[in-house]
Amino acid sequence: MAEIVVMPKLGFLMETGILSAWRAKEGDSLAVGDVMAEITTDKITYELESQVEGVLLRTILEEGAEAAVGEPIAVIGRQGEDISGLELAAGRAAFALDAAPGADEAPGHGGRTADPGRRVIASPAAKKLAAELDMDISAVTGTGPRGRVTMEDVRAAASPGAAAKSSPPESSPAEAAKGGRKVFATSTARSMAAELEVDLNSITGSGLNGRITADDVAAAAERVRDGDAGVETAGGHKTQFPGTIEDPRGGAAEQMPYTGMRRIIGKHTDESRRLSPGVTYHAAADVEQLKEMLAAANAARSENDKIGITAAVIKAAGQTIRRMPRFNATLENGAIKVWRKVNIGVVVALPEGLVVPVIRQADRKTLGEIGREVRDLAARARMNRLLPDEAIGGTFTVSALGSYRSVDFFNPIINQPEAAVLGVGRMVDTVVAVRGEPAVRATMGLSLTCDHRMLDGAPAAEFLRALMDYLENPVHMLV
């Protein structure tokens, strides 16, 4: 019997998720534990594994579309299984899944339907948006697989002047000339094709289920400009790419969509810059004793249990915050809240961006406990195995770039709505004065960015001095 896959609830506070990528396609066989999709929240990207064995019969949610927890995103079953009568719960409503192209399609739910007899296919997110906009979803032309209506289609139909930019009729002259083939393309791709006079029928789509994307249209227009006769205009003649001057940059070697984690990071950092008048204070700490202490402690530890410098900084920051609780604060809903628990987020770099898992009550944990937790969270973050609850509830953040051995100081961006973030540079041997004599000591750059709405320069300087005391005299962290 077919199984309905729903948007998982990956954390206590999770309400919606974005299906950032399908890792399997319709018709693929799945074993238990196979990764079938990537789900992105406002904190993490998570690899969704199949919980059953079978064939991916249908993908319901479009790549890049958002759905509420519990809404259906796919169906897994036996090869050739008839799923036309399967009822999929979607919020408070339900709709029947279409069996295949040409089969009876499901009545749309949400929004007004002028023609009760017409049956439409639409993603749950599109139906929800149509309901919110009080739109007749049956009047929207779908650009998804088999004509399914997407959120993008609903937005395009609701925007001013949408009629002028709407999708061409299914039986356009170009389609009729090619046997009436239905062209699946995004709204943006259709608009761009119209502007560049490029025939969509001559383009092979690279999107989900062969859908034509804006990138496909741009590439086709580029081929026309370079003299490729295989790309035609809607009128059957070649077109000129707007502007005849070649790009002096030589063309893009790679183009990546600004979506998913990268877009979320951009949104958060932009908001932080706009909301928070951040001021960064720099200091260099003498960490020679800390270096020696860690070397002695790690000599008796296995390779997988060694304590790193980041763990020591987190411990020192936790101890400092216990003495100066105003740094354990957030600014939310017009109020500065000083929190009881010291939960320190540690920035973990991924190929596609950053995540910030949280070490809870870091001030109460030993160096060994913090080291093991940092290692575990970082490893699972890089495998997309973090849960959203492990990346929320932070009250202070540490961002360490020392492992790259190139950065001494930088200006870390505050993780809103927190009061401060600590940047940690490389540990490097430096000639310093010790009791009036030159000596080579290990030093490390510290960069503290504070939200000036909550913290001023004097407490920031005091915080750095206290933090440096712990790092320069690490025995104080052990008592």
C-alpha positions in Angstrom: 0.0 0.0 0.0 1.3 3.5 -0.9 2.7 5.6 1.8 2.3 9.4 2.0 5.5 11.3 2.9 4.7 14.5 4.7 6.8 17.6 5.7 8.5 16.4 8.9 8.5 18.3 12.1 12.2 18.5 12.8 12.0 20.6 15.9 9.7 21.8 18.6 9.2 25.3 17.1 9.2 24.2 13.4 6.0 25.2 11.6 7.0 25.1 7.9 9.9 23.8 5.8 11.2 24.5 2.3 11.9 21.5 0.0 15.2 22.8 -1.3 16.1 19.9 -3.5 14.8 16.5 -4.5 17.6 13.9 -4.3 15.4 11.2 -5.8 13.1 11.5 -8.8 9.8 9.9 -9.7 10.3 6.3 -10.6 13.4 5.8 -8.4 13.6 2.9 -6.1 14.2 3.7 -2.4 15.4 1.6 0.5 14.9 2.5 4.1 17.4 5.2 5.0 18.0 6.5 1.4 18.1 10.3 1.2 15.1 11.4 -0.9 15.1 15.2 -0.4 16.7 18.1 1.4 14.5 20.2 3.7 15.6 23.7 4.7 14.4 25.6 7.7 15.4 29.1 8.8 18.3 27.4 10.8 19.5 24.3 9.0 19.3 22.1 5.9 18.3 18.5 6.7 18.5 15.3 4.6 15.1 13.6 4.6 15.5 9.8 4.5 12.9 7.4 3.3 11.2 5.5 6.2 9.9 2.8 3.9 11.0 0.7 1.0 9.4 1.2 -2.4 9.3 3.4 -5.5 8.9 7.2 -5.5 5.6 7.3 -7.3 4.9 11.0 -7.1 6.6 14.2 -5.9 4.0 16.6 -4.8 5.9 19.6 -3.6 8.0 21.6 -6.0 11.7 22.3 -5.4 11.9 25.7 -3.6 8.3 25.5 -2.4 7.3 25.8 1.3 4.9 23.6 3.1 3.5 23.4 6.6 4.5 20.5 8.9 2.3 17.5 8.1 1.5 18.5 4.5 2.1 15.8 1.9 5.2 16.2 -0.2 5.5 12.8 -1.9 4.1 9.3 -2.3 6.1 6.0 -2.1 4.6 2.7 -3.1 4.9 -0.4 -5.3 6.0 -0.1 -9.0 2.9 0.6 -11.1 0.6 0.9 -8.1 -2.6 2.9 -8.7 -2.7 5.9 -6.4 -5.6 7.8 -8.1 -7.9 7.3 -5.1 -5.3 8.1 -2.5 -6.5 10.9 -0.2 -3.8 13.3 1.0 -4.5 15.3 4.1 -3.3 18.9 3.7 -4.0 21.1 6.7 -7.8 21.0 7.4 -8.7 20.0 3.8 -8.0 17.0 1.6 -7.6 16.4 -2.1 -7.3 13.3 -4.3 -4.0 12.7 -6.0 -4.0 12.6 -9.8 -3.0 9.2 -11.1 -1.2 10.1 -14.3 -1.4 12.7 -17.1 -4.9 12.6 -18.6 -6.4 10.8 -15.5 -9.1 12.4 -13.4 -7.5 15.3 -11.5 -8.1 16.4 -8.0 -10.6 19.2 -7.2 -8.6 22.2 -5.9 -9.2 23.2 -2.3 -8.6 26.7 -1.0 -9.5 29.8 -2.9 -12.7 30.5 -4.8 -13.5 28.2 -7.7 -15.7 29.8 -10.4 -16.2 26.5 -12.2 -17.0 23.7 -9.7 -16.8 21.1 -12.6 -13.2 21.9 -13.4 -10.6 19.9 -11.6 -7.2 21.3 -11.1 -3.8 20.0 -9.8 -2.0 22.3 -7.4 0.7 22.1 -4.8 -0.6 22.4 -1.1 1.4 25.7 -0.8 -0.2 27.1 -3.9 -3.7 26.2 -2.7 -3.0 27.8 0.7 -1.7 31.0 -0.9 -4.8 31.1 -3.2 -7.0 30.8 -0.2 -5.2 33.6 1.6 -5.6 35.8 -1.5 -9.2 34.7 -2.1 -8.2 33.7 -5.7 -10.0 31.4 -8.1 -7.2 28.8 -8.4 -9.0 27.1 -11.4 -8.3 30.3 -13.4 -4.5 30.0 -12.8 -2.4 28.4 -15.5 -0.1 25.9 -14.0 3.6 25.6 -15.1 4.5 22.6 -12.9 4.7 19.0 -13.9 1.5 17.9 -15.8 0.3 21.5 -15.5 0.3 21.6 -11.7 -0.2 25.0 -10.2 2.7 26.2 -8.1 3.1 29.1 -5.6 4.9 31.0 -8.3 1.9 30.7 -10.7 -0.4 32.0 -8.0 1.9 34.9 -7.2 2.2 35.8 -10.9 -1.6 35.6 -11.4 -2.1 37.9 -8.3 0.4 40.5 -9.4 -0.6 43.7 -11.3 -0.4 43.2 -15.0 -0.2 39.4 -14.6 -2.5 38.9 -17.6 0.1 40.4 -19.9 2.8 38.1 -18.5 0.6 35.0 -18.2 1.6 31.7 -19.8 0.8 31.3 -23.5 -2.2 29.2 -24.4 -1.6 25.4 -24.5 -2.3 25.3 -28.3 0.0 28.1 -29.4 1.0 28.1 -33.0 4.5 27.0 -32.1 3.1 24.0 -30.1 0.7 23.1 -32.9 3.6 23.0 -35.3 5.3 20.5 -33.0 2.3 18.3 -32.5 0.7 20.2 -29.7 3.3 19.3 -27.1 2.7 20.9 -23.7 5.7 23.0 -22.7 6.5 23.0 -18.9 8.3 26.1 -17.9 8.5 28.5 -14.9 6.7 31.8 -15.1 10.0 33.6 -15.1 11.3 31.5 -18.0 8.2 32.2 -20.0 8.4 35.9 -19.4 12.1 35.9 -20.3 11.5 33.8 -23.5 8.9 36.3 -24.6 11.2 39.3 -24.0 14.1 37.5 -25.9 11.8 36.1 -28.6 13.2 32.6 -27.9 10.9 29.6 -28.8 10.4 27.5 -25.6 9.8 24.4 -27.8 13.4 24.4 -28.9 14.7 24.3 -25.3 15.4 21.2 -23.2 14.6 21.9 -19.6 17.0 21.2 -16.8 14.5 21.7 -14.0 12.5 19.2 -12.0 10.8 16.7 -14.4 12.3 18.5 -17.4 10.8 21.9 -16.6 12.4 24.9 -18.4 14.0 27.4 -16.1 15.2 31.0 -16.6 18.7 29.7 -16.8 17.8 27.4 -19.7 16.2 30.4 -21.5 19.3 32.5 -20.9 21.6 29.7 -22.1 19.5 29.3 -25.3 19.6 33.1 -25.9 23.4 32.9 -25.5 23.6 30.2 -28.1 21.5 32.2 -30.5 23.9 35.1 -30.0 26.9 32.9 -30.7 25.3 31.6 -34.0 23.7 28.3 -32.9 21.0 27.7 -35.5 19.3 25.1 -33.3 17.5 27.8 -31.2 14.6 29.5 -32.9 12.3 32.4 -32.1 8.6 32.0 -31.7 8.2 33.2 -35.2 10.6 30.6 -36.6 13.5 33.0 -37.2 16.7 33.6 -35.3 16.9 36.4 -32.8 19.6 38.7 -31.7 20.6 38.7 -28.0 20.0 42.1 -26.6 23.2 44.1 -26.9 25.9 43.0 -29.3 28.9 43.8 -27.1 30.5 40.8 -25.6 30.7 40.6 -21.8 34.4 41.6 -21.0 34.3 39.1 -18.1 34.3 36.2 -20.5 30.9 34.8 -19.4 30.1 33.1 -16.2 32.1 29.9 -15.5 29.5 28.8 -12.9 26.1 30.1 -11.9 24.4 29.0 -8.8 20.8 29.9 -7.7 20.6 32.3 -4.8 18.2 30.0 -2.8 18.1 27.7 0.2 20.7 28.2 2.9 22.6 30.9 1.1 19.5 33.0 0.7 18.5 32.5 4.4 22.0 33.5 5.5 21.9 36.6 3.3 18.5 37.5 4.8 19.6 37.1 8.4 22.9 39.0 8.0 21.2 41.8 6.1 18.6 42.1 8.9 21.4 42.1 11.5 23.3 44.9 9.8 20.1 47.0 9.5 18.7 46.3 13.0 21.8 46.3 15.1 24.3 49.2 15.4 27.2 46.8 16.0 30.6 47.9 17.2 33.6 45.6 17.2 36.4 45.6 19.8 39.7 43.8 19.2 42.3 42.4 21.6 45.2 39.9 21.5 45.4 37.3 24.2 48.5 35.6 25.4 47.5 31.9 25.3 50.9 30.3 25.9 49.7 28.6 29.1 46.5 27.5 27.5 48.5 26.0 24.6 50.6 24.1 27.1 47.7 22.9 29.2 45.8 21.6 26.1 48.9 19.8 24.9 49.3 18.1 28.3 45.6 17.2 28.5 45.4 15.8 25.0 48.6 13.7 25.3 46.5 11.1 27.2 43.4 11.4 25.0 42.5 9.5 21.9 42.5 11.3 18.6 38.7 11.5 18.6 38.6 13.0 22.1 41.1 15.8 22.0 40.1 19.2 23.3 40.4 22.0 20.7 41.0 25.7 21.2 37.4 26.4 20.3 36.1 24.4 23.2 38.5 26.3 25.5 37.2 29.6 24.2 33.6 28.5 24.6 34.3 27.5 28.2 36.1 30.8 28.9 33.2 32.7 27.4 30.7 30.8 29.5 32.6 31.6 32.6 32.9 35.3 31.7 29.2 35.5 30.9 28.4 34.1 34.3 30.2 37.1 35.8 28.7 39.5 33.3 25.2 38.3 32.6 24.2 41.4 30.5 26.1 39.7 27.7 23.7 36.8 27.9 20.8 38.9 26.6 18.6 39.4 23.6 16.5 42.3 22.4 13.0 41.0 21.5 9.6 42.7 21.2 10.9 46.0 22.6 12.5 44.4 25.7 16.0 43.5 26.7 15.8 39.9 28.1 18.7 38.6 30.3 18.6 34.8 30.2 19.3 32.4 33.1 21.0 29.7 31.0 24.2 30.4 29.1 23.6 28.7 25.7 26.6 29.4 23.4 26.2 28.9 19.7 29.2 27.9 17.7 29.4 28.7 14.0 30.1 25.7 11.7 31.1 26.3 8.1 29.5 24.2 5.4 30.2 24.1 1.7 26.9 26.0 1.1 26.9 28.3 4.1 26.9 28.3 7.9 24.9 26.8 10.7 25.1 27.6 14.4 24.4 24.6 16.7 24.1 25.5 20.4 26.1 24.2 23.4 23.5 24.5 26.2 24.6 25.7 29.6 28.2 25.9 28.4 29.3 27.6 31.7 28.4 24.4 33.7 30.2 21.9 31.4 33.8 20.7 31.6 36.3 21.3 28.8 36.0 17.6 27.8 32.2 17.7 27.6 32.3 20.9 25.5 35.0 19.4 23.2 32.9 16.2 22.6 29.7 18.2 22.0 31.4 20.6 19.6 32.9 17.7 17.6 29.5 15.8 17.5 27.4 18.8 16.5 29.9 20.0 13.8 30.1 16.5 12.3 26.4 16.1 12.1 26.0 19.6 10.7 28.3 18.8 7.8 26.2 15.6 7.1 22.9 17.6 7.3 21.9 15.6 10.3 21.3 18.4 12.8 17.8 18.9 14.1 16.3 22.5 14.3 16.1 22.2 18.1 19.9 21.9 18.2 20.3 25.3 16.5 17.9 27.4 18.5 17.9 28.9 22.0 21.3 30.5 21.8 22.2 33.5 24.0 25.7 34.2 22.8 27.7 33.1 19.7 31.4 32.2 19.1 32.7 32.3 15.5 36.2 30.8 15.2 38.4 31.1 12.1 41.7 30.1 13.7 41.8 26.7 12.0 42.4 28.4 8.7 45.7 30.0 10.1 45.2 33.2 8.1 42.9 35.5 10.1 43.9 37.4 13.2 40.9 39.8 13.6 37.6 40.2 11.8 34.2 41.8 12.4 31.7 39.0 13.2 28.0 39.8 12.5 25.7 39.5 15.5 23.3 36.5 15.4 20.0 38.3 16.0 18.5 38.9 18.5 21.6 38.3 20.7 23.6 41.1 22.3 27.0 40.0 21.2 29.2 37.7 19.2 32.9 36.7 19.7 35.2 36.2 16.8 38.3 34.1 17.3 41.4 34.4 15.1 44.4 32.1 14.7 46.8 31.1 17.4 50.3 32.2 16.3 53.7 32.6 17.9 54.5 36.3 18.5 57.4 38.2 20.0 56.0 40.0 23.1 57.5 41.7 26.1 57.5 39.5 29.2 58.7 41.4 32.4 60.5 43.8 30.2 62.3 41.2 28.1 61.4 40.0 24.5 59.9 36.5 24.4 58.1 34.3 21.9 54.6 33.5 23.1 51.4 32.0 21.5 48.9 34.8 21.0 45.3 34.8 19.7 43.1 37.5 18.2 39.7 38.2 19.8 37.0 40.3 18.1 33.9 41.1 20.2 31.0 42.7 18.3 28.3 44.2 20.6 24.9 45.6 19.8 25.2 49.2 20.9 21.5 49.3 21.8 22.3 46.9 24.7 26.0 47.2 25.4 28.4 50.1 25.4 32.2 50.3 25.0 33.1 50.1 28.7 31.4 46.8 29.4 32.7 45.4 26.2 36.3 46.3 27.3 35.6 44.7 30.7 34.3 41.6 29.1 37.4 41.2 26.9 39.6 41.7 29.9 37.8 39.0 31.9 37.8 36.6 29.0 41.6 37.2 28.5 42.1 36.4 32.2 40.6 33.0 31.7 42.5 32.3 28.5 45.8 33.5 29.8 45.4 31.7 33.2 43.4 28.6 32.1 43.6 27.0 35.5 40.9 29.4 36.6 38.5 27.6 34.2 39.0 24.4 36.1 37.9 25.7 39.5 
